[in-house]
Amino acid sequence: MTSLRFAAAAATALLIAVAGSAPASATAGGEQCDSAGLGISAQFSAFVQHDATLLGTAAGRVAVGGNAVLGTPMGFPGLSVGGGAAVDAGRGDLLVGGKLDAHGVVLEKGGAFVGGLIGLATGIAAKVSGAAVATAGIGGKLDVDGSFAALTAKADAWAKVKVNGAVKLDGETLELSGSDSKQVVVGVTAAQLAVAKEIRIKAPVGATVLVNVAGEAYDAVAAGLRSVQVWDGHGWVGAGAKVGVVWNFAAAKKITLGGGLWVGTVLAPRAEVGFGLGIGLGVSGGLIASSVHTVVAVDLGVLVGFPACLPGGGGTGGGGGTTPGGSGDGGSGSTPGTPATNSSSAPSTSVSATPSSSAAPVPQAQATEPLAYTGANVVWIAVAAAVLLGLGAGALILSRRKRAKQNS
């Protein structure tokens, strides 16, 4: 009996070791969800630390820490600002720390605070009664540099978060997927993005997808990118699905977007961001960058309400400096609405992909611990436990036979 008990105890210890050492299924950020990870910048379609040249449509607010050229000298295309926000005449939907050169700029739901105007004041107009264009600067309205210090710290911290999603290259299609219902984190390099003509994202409905992109430069135009799509439960669509996607280009210094509407919010606090030529260009969420320059009309959305579960930690706030709510303070107690580019369709909770047999897994940009033991590991440990049990049982049988012979 002693041998059997010893073998059973040893086998049990082995199985407990397997169960105890296997990593638990958890949110990539350790179950930490920071619903305000981007801070006040989530209210903005464009949140720029230095200079910007923009034309087209911004569903949310626009903030530029340096000088801004908005619209074209002909006045068309110009720049529509804040169409997705609630009406608030005292809110600063356009905040420019330096000089503003405006041509055909329309403030749809609020006013503006700028450091000064270049040219005629007729280049900018507010639709809301009582909304004004104030030229006293943005001091006390928004701390742009402080906001970017916090956002940069966030970007650097998020870039180190353990991945729990998958990256798969199938021909010219790069698929990013994950099954966590709260937070999916994947890591790719700019070089991996550069070989993709189509980028597809598949995650459960309501999940936040954090895509950490390693590298200092990415050019979607040079890559020949055709589209960025998400799974809506029925098929691959553009920006129609309600998936909160944040592209974290933490180390990037230059980014060129193209290939239609880029799905998600782009966080590139160190980068100069531009757009290629064409129509239908833009970002479905917000654009956070060191500087932004475009010569074609682009559509910029706003990601209020998403992301709901970014990793916790990594900086104090995601960009503050404005106290929301008061009239004329540059902030707003109201929540900008979802831009028209979003629809009510939602991605399926299933994340299983059906790539062709030629699809090859792409190494993650960040080395991580295994998320689970492989079947081979479990099988070998189970075999070892069975052998120990067998040895104990054999020893017990021999012992009983020996005692029977002695008694006879």
Backbone torsions as a table, in degrees:
resi	resn	phi	psi	omega
1	MET	NA	-33.8	-179.2
2	THR	-62.9	-40.8	-179.9
3	SER	-64.2	-43.3	-179.2
4	LEU	-65.2	-41.5	-180.0
5	ARG	-63.6	-39.0	179.5
6	PHE	-64.9	-44.5	-179.4
7	ALA	-64.3	-42.2	179.3
8	ALA	-63.5	-40.7	178.8
9	ALA	-64.3	-40.8	179.8
10	ALA	-65.4	-42.6	179.4
11	ALA	-63.8	-42.0	178.3
12	THR	-61.7	-40.2	178.9
13	ALA	-62.5	-39.6	178.1
14	LEU	-62.7	-46.1	-178.3
15	LEU	-65.8	-37.6	177.1
16	ILE	-64.7	-37.1	179.1
17	ALA	-63.1	-40.4	178.3
18	VAL	-62.6	-49.2	-177.9
19	ALA	-64.3	-37.1	-176.7
20	GLY	-75.3	-31.1	-175.6
21	SER	-92.0	-15.7	178.4
22	ALA	-69.7	131.1	-178.7
23	PRO	-62.4	140.3	179.0
24	ALA	-79.7	147.6	175.1
25	SER	-72.1	120.9	-175.6
26	ALA	-149.2	162.0	173.0
27	THR	-59.2	141.8	-174.5
28	ALA	-54.7	-34.0	-178.3
29	GLY	-89.8	23.0	179.7
30	GLY	70.5	37.6	-179.1
31	GLU	63.7	14.7	176.8
32	GLN	-93.4	118.6	178.8
33	CYS	-113.7	119.2	176.9
34	ASP	-104.2	98.8	-176.2
35	SER	-73.2	-14.9	-180.0
36	ALA	-115.9	35.0	-174.5
37	GLY	-59.0	-32.5	-179.6
38	LEU	-95.2	-0.2	176.8
39	GLY	58.9	-146.9	-177.5
40	ILE	-67.0	-19.5	-179.6
41	SER	-62.7	-20.6	178.3
42	ALA	-66.1	-17.8	177.7
43	GLN	-82.0	-8.4	-171.7
44	PHE	-106.2	138.8	171.2
45	SER	-74.6	-37.0	176.2
46	ALA	-133.2	123.6	179.7
47	PHE	-127.1	102.3	-166.8
48	VAL	-122.3	131.0	-177.6
49	GLN	-76.3	-40.4	-175.2
50	HIS	-111.6	-122.1	-174.4
51	ASP	-92.6	158.4	179.5
52	ALA	-148.2	144.9	169.5
53	THR	-125.2	117.0	-174.4
54	LEU	-138.2	146.9	169.9
55	LEU	-153.0	149.2	-177.6
56	GLY	127.4	-127.2	-175.6
57	THR	-136.2	133.7	173.8
58	ALA	-123.7	111.2	-177.3
59	ALA	-67.8	-30.2	178.7
60	GLY	-104.9	-159.4	-179.3
61	ARG	-80.1	167.3	179.7
62	VAL	-131.7	128.7	177.1
63	ALA	-128.1	131.5	178.8
64	VAL	-132.5	120.6	-177.9
65	GLY	-73.8	-29.5	179.9
66	GLY	-102.7	-136.9	178.4
67	ASN	-89.2	152.7	-178.1
68	ALA	-135.2	134.4	170.0
69	VAL	-112.6	112.2	-175.0
70	LEU	-118.7	126.3	-176.1
71	GLY	83.4	179.0	-179.9
72	THR	-112.0	156.0	-178.0
73	PRO	-54.6	-28.9	178.5
74	MET	-75.8	-12.9	-179.5
75	GLY	88.0	-7.2	177.1
76	PHE	-146.0	125.1	-3.1
77	PRO	-73.0	148.3	175.4
78	GLY	-102.5	-138.6	176.5
79	LEU	-144.8	120.2	174.4
80	SER	-94.7	128.4	-173.9
81	VAL	-121.4	130.8	169.2
82	GLY	79.7	21.3	-178.6
83	GLY	-63.9	-23.1	-179.5
84	GLY	-92.3	3.4	-177.3
85	ALA	-94.6	166.4	172.9
86	ALA	-79.1	156.1	-179.0
87	VAL	-69.9	128.9	176.0
88	ASP	-157.2	100.8	-175.5
89	ALA	-62.0	-26.1	-177.7
90	GLY	-89.8	-6.9	-177.4
91	ARG	-81.1	142.2	175.1
92	GLY	-87.9	94.7	177.5
93	ASP	-77.4	-22.4	174.9
94	LEU	-124.4	119.6	179.8
95	LEU	-123.6	119.5	-179.2
96	VAL	-128.9	119.2	-178.1
97	GLY	-73.4	-31.2	179.3
98	GLY	-102.2	-140.6	-179.5
99	LYS	-89.5	144.2	178.1
100	LEU	-111.2	124.7	172.0
101	ASP	-108.0	101.0	-170.6
102	ALA	-109.4	137.5	178.0
103	HIS	-140.7	106.2	178.8
104	GLY	70.8	34.0	178.0
105	VAL	-88.4	127.2	-179.1
106	VAL	-119.7	122.8	175.7
107	LEU	-92.3	105.9	-169.9
108	GLU	-73.5	-39.1	-171.1
109	LYS	-130.4	-4.2	-177.3
110	GLY	-150.3	-159.3	-178.3
111	GLY	-114.2	-160.3	-177.3
112	ALA	-144.5	149.1	172.6
113	PHE	-128.8	120.2	-175.7
114	VAL	-134.8	162.8	179.7
115	GLY	-81.8	-9.9	-179.7
116	GLY	159.0	162.7	-179.1
117	LEU	-114.5	139.3	172.4
118	ILE	-103.6	126.2	-179.5
119	GLY	83.9	-155.2	-173.8
120	LEU	-80.5	143.7	177.6
121	ALA	-70.8	-13.4	-179.7
122	THR	-70.7	-6.7	179.3
123	GLY	-75.2	-6.9	179.7
124	ILE	-138.0	138.6	-177.2
125	ALA	-143.7	143.0	177.3
126	ALA	-105.8	132.5	-179.5
127	LYS	-80.9	-28.2	-174.0
128	VAL	-83.9	132.4	178.1
129	SER	-61.5	130.4	179.4
130	GLY	92.7	-14.7	177.7
131	ALA	-78.2	138.0	-175.1
132	ALA	-129.9	165.5	173.2
133	VAL	-108.2	102.8	-177.6
134	ALA	-93.7	137.9	-175.8
135	THR	-110.0	26.7	-179.3
136	ALA	-91.7	6.4	179.6
137	GLY	91.3	-177.2	-177.2
138	ILE	-113.4	14.9	176.9
139	GLY	-58.0	126.9	-176.6
140	GLY	83.7	-12.3	179.2
141	LYS	-91.2	-42.7	-176.1
142	LEU	-157.5	128.0	175.5
143	ASP	-93.7	90.3	-174.3
144	VAL	-64.9	-49.5	-177.5
145	ASP	-64.2	-40.6	177.3
146	GLY	-64.0	-39.3	177.8
147	SER	-62.7	-42.9	-178.4
148	PHE	-72.2	-29.9	174.4
149	ALA	-61.8	-42.8	178.8
150	ALA	-68.6	-42.6	-179.8
151	LEU	-65.3	-38.1	178.5
152	THR	-65.3	-40.7	176.8
153	ALA	-63.0	-40.3	176.7
154	LYS	-61.5	-48.3	-177.9
155	ALA	-59.1	-43.6	-179.6
156	ASP	-65.2	-39.9	179.7
157	ALA	-69.2	-43.4	-179.8
158	TRP	-64.7	-29.8	179.9
159	ALA	-64.3	-17.9	-177.9
160	LYS	-101.5	0.5	-178.9
161	VAL	-68.4	140.0	179.4
162	LYS	-63.4	134.8	-179.3
163	VAL	-78.9	150.6	173.1
164	ASN	-133.7	6.7	179.5
165	GLY	-107.2	-174.8	-176.8
166	ALA	-125.6	149.8	176.7
167	VAL	-125.1	125.6	-176.5
168	LYS	-135.4	130.4	177.1
169	LEU	-104.2	119.4	179.3
170	ASP	-121.0	93.9	-175.3
171	GLY	66.9	-116.4	179.2
172	GLU	-100.9	8.5	-178.4
173	THR	-107.0	125.8	177.0
174	LEU	-105.2	117.9	-178.6
175	GLU	-108.2	129.8	177.4
176	LEU	-112.7	123.5	-174.4
177	SER	-143.7	164.1	177.1
178	GLY	-170.4	160.5	-174.7
179	SER	-113.4	-8.0	-179.5
180	ASP	-64.1	130.8	-174.9
181	SER	-74.3	-14.9	-179.4
182	LYS	-106.9	-48.5	-167.9
183	GLN	-145.7	119.3	176.3
184	VAL	-112.3	127.9	179.3
185	VAL	-123.0	124.2	176.0
186	VAL	-126.5	154.4	179.2
187	GLY	-126.5	129.0	177.1
188	VAL	-134.6	165.6	173.5
189	THR	-104.7	159.7	176.9
190	ALA	-61.3	-32.4	178.5
191	ALA	-65.4	-37.4	177.2
192	GLN	-68.3	-40.0	175.9
193	LEU	-62.2	-33.7	-174.0
194	ALA	-67.6	-18.5	179.6
195	VAL	-93.6	-3.9	-175.9
196	ALA	-93.0	130.6	172.5
197	LYS	-92.6	-24.0	174.9
198	GLU	-134.9	138.0	176.5
199	ILE	-118.9	127.1	-177.8
200	ARG	-124.3	140.5	-177.1
201	ILE	-124.0	127.7	-178.1
202	LYS	-131.0	117.3	-178.2
203	ALA	-151.8	160.4	179.1
204	PRO	-62.2	153.0	178.1
205	VAL	-59.8	135.1	179.2
206	GLY	86.7	-9.2	-179.0
207	ALA	-77.4	150.6	172.2
208	THR	-96.0	131.2	179.8
209	VAL	-110.9	118.3	176.5
210	LEU	-105.6	116.8	179.0
211	VAL	-106.3	108.5	177.9
212	ASN	-89.2	117.5	-178.1
213	VAL	-106.9	117.1	179.0
214	ALA	-91.2	137.3	179.6
215	GLY	131.9	159.6	-175.0
216	GLU	-97.5	-9.2	-177.8
217	ALA	-152.6	143.6	172.9
218	TYR	-147.2	132.4	-179.1
219	ASP	-127.3	102.2	-179.1
220	ALA	-68.1	-29.2	179.6
221	VAL	-69.0	-47.6	178.4
222	ALA	-63.3	-31.5	179.4
223	ALA	-74.7	-15.9	-177.0
224	GLY	74.0	29.3	-179.1
225	LEU	-61.3	132.6	179.8
226	ARG	-99.0	-35.6	-177.3
227	SER	-166.0	155.9	167.7
228	VAL	-117.7	124.4	-172.7
229	GLN	-130.8	159.1	174.7
230	VAL	-126.1	158.2	179.7
231	TRP	-88.9	127.0	-177.6
232	ASP	-107.0	13.8	-179.2
233	GLY	97.0	-16.3	-179.5
234	HIS	-125.9	-28.5	-178.3
235	GLY	-176.3	-179.8	180.0
236	TRP	-88.2	126.2	-178.6
237	VAL	-128.3	170.4	179.9
238	GLY	-72.2	-107.8	-177.0
239	ALA	-100.4	21.7	-172.2
240	GLY	-79.3	-22.2	-174.3
241	ALA	-89.3	148.5	-178.6
242	LYS	-86.6	76.3	176.1
243	VAL	-121.6	125.3	179.0
244	GLY	-83.1	105.5	-176.9
245	VAL	-114.3	128.8	174.4
246	VAL	-120.1	120.7	176.0
247	TRP	-93.4	112.8	-176.3
248	ASN	-100.4	96.2	175.4
249	PHE	-93.9	68.3	-170.2
250	ALA	-60.6	-40.1	-174.5
251	ALA	-101.8	-1.8	-174.0
252	ALA	-67.5	143.1	176.7
253	LYS	-112.0	-21.7	179.2
254	LYS	-148.2	128.4	-179.9
255	ILE	-134.9	133.3	172.9
256	THR	-120.0	119.8	-179.2
257	LEU	-98.1	152.2	179.9
258	GLY	-172.8	-170.3	179.4
259	GLY	76.4	32.1	-180.0
260	GLY	90.1	-155.6	-176.7
261	LEU	-78.3	125.5	178.4
262	TRP	-82.8	121.6	-175.0
263	VAL	-80.7	125.1	176.2
264	GLY	112.2	-175.4	175.3
265	THR	-101.5	137.0	179.5
266	VAL	-102.2	117.8	176.0
267	LEU	-107.5	105.7	-177.8
268	ALA	-138.9	71.0	-170.2
269	PRO	-66.6	-14.7	-179.4
270	ARG	-108.4	0.0	-166.6
271	ALA	-106.1	149.7	164.7
272	GLU	-88.1	122.9	-176.5
273	VAL	-112.2	132.3	176.9
274	GLY	-132.3	176.0	179.1
275	PHE	-128.8	147.9	175.3
276	GLY	-75.7	-176.1	178.3
277	LEU	-85.2	153.6	177.8
278	GLY	137.1	-173.5	179.0
279	ILE	-118.9	161.1	179.1
280	GLY	73.2	20.1	-179.0
281	LEU	-87.2	159.3	176.7
282	GLY	150.8	-166.9	179.7
283	VAL	-133.2	127.5	-175.9
284	SER	-70.2	-25.8	174.9
285	GLY	-104.6	-148.0	179.4
286	GLY	-90.0	165.6	178.0
287	LEU	-124.1	114.6	-178.8
288	ILE	-115.8	115.9	-172.5
289	ALA	-153.3	163.9	175.9
290	SER	-67.2	-43.2	175.6
291	SER	-151.5	155.3	-179.0
292	VAL	-136.6	133.1	179.0
293	HIS	-142.2	128.1	177.0
294	THR	-142.9	147.3	178.3
295	VAL	-112.2	2.6	176.6
296	VAL	-124.3	158.3	178.8
297	ALA	-68.6	133.3	178.5
298	VAL	-128.5	154.1	176.6
299	ASP	-106.8	123.5	179.0
300	LEU	-116.0	129.6	180.0
301	GLY	-93.3	-155.8	177.7
302	VAL	-153.7	142.9	-170.9
303	LEU	-109.0	33.3	176.5
304	VAL	-62.2	134.1	-176.3
305	GLY	95.7	-24.0	172.3
306	PHE	-131.6	152.4	-2.7
307	PRO	-80.8	141.1	-177.2
308	ALA	-89.8	-14.2	-176.1
309	CYS	-146.8	72.8	170.7
310	LEU	-88.2	155.8	-179.2
311	PRO	-58.4	141.4	178.2
312	GLY	-76.1	163.9	178.9
313	GLY	81.2	-177.8	175.5
314	GLY	81.5	58.4	177.3
315	GLY	110.5	157.5	178.9
316	THR	-98.3	102.2	-179.0
317	GLY	74.3	159.3	-178.8
318	GLY	-102.3	20.9	-178.3
319	GLY	122.3	104.8	-178.7
320	GLY	-122.1	-137.1	176.4
321	GLY	97.8	-6.4	178.2
322	THR	-128.3	134.5	176.1
323	THR	-95.2	108.9	-176.4
324	PRO	-65.5	153.3	166.9
325	GLY	112.2	-42.6	-174.8
326	GLY	-78.6	147.5	178.7
327	SER	-68.7	130.0	175.6
328	GLY	82.1	7.8	-176.2
329	ASP	-94.2	-1.3	-179.8
330	GLY	88.5	-12.9	177.9
331	GLY	-102.4	-171.0	179.3
332	SER	-158.5	135.7	174.4
333	GLY	-82.2	-8.9	180.0
334	SER	-88.2	157.6	-179.9
335	THR	-106.5	120.9	178.5
336	PRO	-58.9	143.9	-179.3
337	GLY	-75.6	168.4	177.9
338	THR	-71.4	134.5	-178.2
339	PRO	-62.8	159.6	-175.1
340	ALA	-64.4	-17.3	-178.6
341	THR	-70.9	-16.4	-179.4
342	ASN	-89.9	146.1	176.3
343	SER	-122.0	180.0	-176.9
344	SER	-85.4	-4.7	-179.6
345	SER	-68.0	145.6	-175.9
346	ALA	-130.0	149.3	-178.7
347	PRO	-72.0	154.3	178.8
348	SER	-68.9	152.9	175.7
349	THR	-74.0	-13.0	176.6
350	SER	-80.2	136.0	-179.7
351	VAL	-117.8	11.6	179.5
352	SER	-73.8	129.9	179.9
353	ALA	-99.8	161.0	177.7
354	THR	-126.6	65.2	-179.5
355	PRO	-75.0	166.2	177.4
356	SER	-70.9	165.9	-177.8
357	SER	-64.1	-16.6	-179.0
358	SER	-86.0	-4.2	-178.0
359	ALA	-64.2	135.3	-177.8
360	ALA	-120.3	135.3	176.3
361	PRO	-62.4	141.4	179.2
362	VAL	-103.6	129.8	179.3
363	PRO	-57.9	138.0	176.9
364	GLN	-68.1	150.7	-178.2
365	ALA	-71.1	-16.5	-179.2
366	GLN	-124.9	127.6	176.9
367	ALA	-68.6	136.1	-177.6
368	THR	-136.6	167.2	173.3
369	GLU	-74.1	153.9	178.6
370	PRO	-64.0	143.5	180.0
371	LEU	-80.6	-21.5	-179.9
372	ALA	-159.3	156.9	174.9
373	TYR	-70.9	148.0	176.6
374	THR	-77.9	163.4	178.2
375	GLY	-60.4	-35.5	-178.5
376	ALA	-62.5	-42.9	179.8
377	ASN	-60.1	-46.9	-178.0
378	VAL	-65.0	-40.5	-179.1
379	VAL	-61.0	-48.3	-177.4
380	TRP	-63.8	-39.7	179.0
381	ILE	-68.1	-38.4	177.6
382	ALA	-64.0	-40.1	177.6
383	VAL	-61.4	-43.6	179.6
384	ALA	-61.1	-41.2	178.6
385	ALA	-64.5	-40.8	179.4
386	ALA	-64.2	-39.7	178.9
387	VAL	-62.1	-44.6	179.0
388	LEU	-61.3	-42.6	177.2
389	LEU	-62.7	-40.7	179.0
390	GLY	-63.3	-43.4	178.4
391	LEU	-61.4	-41.9	179.4
392	GLY	-64.4	-42.2	179.5
393	ALA	-64.5	-41.1	178.7
394	GLY	-62.7	-42.0	179.3
395	ALA	-63.0	-37.8	179.2
396	LEU	-64.9	-42.3	-179.8
397	ILE	-63.0	-46.2	179.7
398	LEU	-61.7	-39.6	-179.7
399	SER	-64.1	-41.3	-179.6
400	ARG	-67.6	-39.8	177.7
401	ARG	-62.5	-40.0	-179.5
402	LYS	-64.4	-42.5	179.2
403	ARG	-65.9	-37.5	179.3
404	ALA	-62.7	-42.0	179.2
405	LYS	-64.6	-40.4	-179.7
406	GLN	-65.6	-38.1	-179.3
407	ASN	-70.5	-29.4	-179.5
408	SER	-78.1	NA	NA
